[in-house]
Amino acid sequence: MMASDHIVTVNEADFEYEVLQYSKQVPVVVDFWAEWCGPCRSLGPILERLAQEAGGAFRLAKVNVDENPNLAAMYGVRSIPLVKAFRDGQVVAEFVGAQPEGRVREFLRALAPSENDLTFEKAQGMLELGNWAEAEALFRKFLEKVPEHPAASLGLVRALIMQGYLSEARQLLYNFPPSKEYQSAEMLSVLVKALSRVPDAAPYYDDPLEAAYMNALRLAYRGNFEAAMDGMLDILRQDKQFRGGEVRRVMLGIFELYGNENPITRQYRNELASVLF
């Protein structure tokens, strides 16, 4: 077990003080486990690492059920690992079985948001408000403490693209880890790749659609994404499969950049659907 002021081993003699009384100060998460339990060996290190990361936002208490059968009986432990969260001396939440880290984080965040959680939420808020530089700074601060966090990495990429920092955004996307955010990262990669061609693009094109597309990309490169999408819609009205569908994929990347709930995304997604279908 990881040594920490925020992680303790408790037994039947000190459970009252170390868990029930202590939970009146900060939430206490109790991990009921046993040496022979395979899933416990998967879940335990995740809980311990997140307790360290939380820096005191909650306490993790480890209870070996074989050594403390009365506690196991008192709290109805029939399957392990079993995790129960205590606040003010009462059980307020629980789950059974080994869970992926993302779900454990959600469980703990609902119980006791850590300073890191608050930083992440503030960064997301700045992104939604369009405060790109502030969002970038907060995502960087968060990722210094929690490097392996795909959602934060994706937020940083969005903030960088919005400020025109395409080189770093492209590098982050190239190394993006497998995760539920990976599809979003792939959509942004298409956008970044297209925008990265703008500085070296030819000034004139014989093909009017090619010229219109490059003009749209130049507008996007300067941050005028709405005007860029207007231009792309005009292209798609003439050729729905122009450049093998690239124009449509770039628009999808812009939607991903703004986020699905953004009014701009909703407006242009509807317009795109009317053009394509």
C-alpha positions, -999 to +999 in steps of 0.1 A: +000+000+000+012+035-009+023+054+022+004+087+027-013+109+052-044+105+031-044+066+031-049+046+062-054+009+072-082+006+097-096-023+117-124-031+141-107-013+170-102+021+153-130+022+126-152+044+147-125+071+150-106+067+117-137+065+095-170+075+112-156+104+133-131+115+106-158+116+080-173+146+098-142+166+087-137+152+051-153+123+032-138+089+039-138+063+012-135+027+026-121+000+004-132-035+016-107-059+002-087-092+007-053-105-002-068-133-024-091-110-044-078-105-079-101-075-088-090-059-055-055-058-068-067-039-098-089-014-080-067-008-049-038+010-067-063+032-086-079+043-054-046+049-037-032+070-066-064+091-068-063+096-030-027+109-034-037+131-063-067+145-044-043+159-017-066+155+012-100+162-004-109+128+009-094+100+030-090+064+018-094+038+045-084+002+037-103-027+054-091-063+050-123-083+054-106-115+064-090-097+093-121-077+102-151-100+098-173-080+121-169-049+100-176-069+069-208-083+085-219-049+098-217-033+064-231-061+044-200-071+025-210-100+003-187-093-027-154-076-029-139-052-038-166-031-022-162+007-018-183+027+005-181+065+009-188+080+043-198+116+051-209+128+086-207+092+099-231+078+072-227+059+040-236+083+012-224+063-019-209+030-029-200+006-057-191-031-060-164-046-082-133-033-100-142-002-121-122+016-148-103+047-136-127+070-154-157+058-134-138+058-101-128+094-108-165+103-114-175+086-082-148+105-062-155+138-080-191+137-070-181+129-034-153+154-030-141+176-058-103+180-055-084+212-063-074+195-096-111+188-104-119+224-098-091+235-120-103+212-148-139+225-144-127+261-145-107+254-177-137+239-193-158+269-183-132+293-198-133+272-230-171+275-233-168+313-227-143+317-254-115+327-231-089+307-250-057+319-233-072+315-198-084+280-208-050+271-221-032+282-189-057+262-167-054+231-188-016+233-187-018+237-149-041+207-146-020+185-169+011+192-149-006+175-120-026+149-140-006+142-172-026+112-184-060+129-188-074+127-224-103+152-218-079+178-205-055+172-234-084+176-258-094+209-241-058+222-244-058+213-281-091+232-287-076+263-269-044+261-290-063+258-323-085+288-314-054+308-308-037+296-340-010+275-323-013+247-348+021+232-345+017+223-308-019+212-314-008+189-342+019+173-320-006+167-291-031+151-315-004+130-331+004+115-297-032+113-285-038+082-263-066+057-270-096+069-251-132+079-255-120+113-267-099+097-295-126+101-321-129+138-313-091+141-316-092+125-350-118+150-362-097+179-349-067+163-367-084+167-400-090+204-393-055+211-381-040+193-411-061+214-435-053+247-417-016+239-416-015+240-455-025+277-456+009+294-451+024+275-480-007+276-503-005+290-538-020+325-541-042+317-571-060+286-584-075+279-618-102+257-604-129+281-588-139+255-562-103+250-552-098+288-549-130+291-528-119+262-506-085+278-500-101+311-493-124+294-467-093+278-451-076+312-449-106+326-431-105+297-406-067+302-402-074+338-392-100+326-367-131+336-387-146+301-386-182+312-393-173+329-426-151+299-434-181+275-429-203+298-451-177+294-479-175+256-474-213+253-476-213+271-509-187+246-522-207+217-510-238+230-527-219+227-560-200+195-552-209+174-521-178+152-525-153+179-533-118+168-525-131+133-516-153+147-488-126+167-472-147+199-470-174+180-450-148+165-427-132+199-421-166+213-411-171+184-387-137+193-372-149+229-367-180+216-350-158+195-327-137+226-320-167+246-308-184+216-291-218+200-298-238+223-275-224+255-289-251+275-308-227+280-338-223+242-341-260+236-339-267+263-366-241+251-391-248+214-384-284+220-395-272+239-426-247+212-435-274+185-432-298+205-454-270+207-481-260+171-479-294+155-475 
